[in-house]
C-alpha cells in the first residue's frame, strides 16, 4: 500500500494553486511551475498577491490574513528583533528559512524586510494551503 502524499506535496493542491496563479496573472498555466517565483519569473506585482490570496481563500475555504503572514514571518520576535533598521537579523533569516524552505538559497544576510514578497514562489502558497488544511496557523 502506498503512503498518501503529504499535504505540502499534494498534487491536487499544487495543481489548483498553479491554476489560481495563472488566472490571477493572466498567463498560460503551462508557464506556472511550483518553483516559479511570483515576481521574478511570473511578473507578479504586490497587488497580484491580494488577488491570489483571495482566490486561494475562496477555492480552499481557508482564511489568510496579512497580519497572520507577518506574524508567521516574525514568529515571537518583535519587529526590531526581526529586522533592525529594515535588514533581517540572523535570527530572522533562520525563521524565514524554516517557514519558506523552498526559498532558503535566496534567504541571505543583507535581505531587507521589503524584499520578502520577492521570495514567494508558487510552492510557498502550496505550503501555506497545506498547513491551513492541516489546521496549522501560520
N, C-alpha and C positions, 0 to 999 in steps of 0.2 A: 504494500500500500504506500502511495506517495504522500509525503507531508504536504499540507496545504501551504500555499505561498504566504509569507508574512505580509501583513498589510502594506508595508513600505515597498514591497516588491510585487504587489498585487497587480497583474497585468490589466485588469479591468479598471482599477482606479487610475493607473498610469494612462491608459488609452483615453479615458474621459477627460483627464486633466489636459492631455495634449490637444484634444478636440476643443476644449474651452479656450486654451491659449490661442490656438489658430483662429478661432472665431473672434475672440476679443481683439486680436491684432490684424484681422482681415488678411491672413496669409494662408498659403497652401498647407493643409495639415501634414502633408508628406515632408515639409520642411522643419517640422517640430519634432525634436528628439528629447528624451528625458534629460540629457546632458546639455541641451541648448540653454545658453544664458539669455534671460529675457531681454536685457538691454543690449548687450554687445552683439549677440547672434541674431536676435529676432527683432530688434529695433523698438522694443517697448519703451514707453515714457512713463513717468511716475503716475500719471492719471490712468494709464492702462492697468496698473496694479489694482486699482479700485474696481475696475470692471471685471478683472479676472477673479478677484476675491468674491465679488457679488455673485458671479456666475457659479463659482465653486460652492458657495453657501447654498444657493438655490438647488443645484444639482445633487449635492450630497446631504442636504438637510442639516448642515452644521453652521456654527457662527464663529467668525474670526474677526476679532476687534483689533483696531490699530494699537490700542493700549496693551492688549494681550500680546501682540507680536513684539512690542518694545520691551515689555516685562520679560518675555521669553529670552530676548537677546541679552538683557542685563542680568537676569536671574535675581539674586538677592543683593546685588551691588547697587550703590547709589549712582546717579548719572555721573558724578565727579569721579567715582571709583572706576566706573566702566570706561569712560572716555574723557580723562582730564584734558582740558583745552581742546576738545574735539577729536583727539587722537586716541584710539582704542588702546587701553592698557594691556600688558601681557596677560593679566588675569581675564580681561575682557576678550582677548583673542582666543584664549583657551575655551572660554564659554561659547564663543561663536563656532569654533571647530567642533565642539560637542553637539551643538544644535544643528549645524549645517555640515556634516561630514563630507558631503559631495563637493563642498567649496573649500576644503581645508588647504589646498595648494594655493589658493588666492587670498587666504586669511593670513596676512603677513604683517610684521611690525611696520608702523607708519600708516596703517589703514585708518582712515577717518570715518567717524560715525556716519557722515553723509554718503559714504560710499557703500554702505551695507546693501542697499537695494540692488546695486550692480552685481552682487554675489548671487542673487536669486536665479536659480535655474528652474526648469520645469520640474525636476526631481525634488527641489525644495518644497514645491506645492504638493507633490505626491506624498512626501514625507509628512507634511502638515495635515493633509486629509487623513492619512493612515493613522496618525496619532489621535486626531479627533474622533475617528471611527472607533478607536480602542478606548475612548473616554479619557485620554490624556490631555490635560490642559497644557497648552504651550506657553 
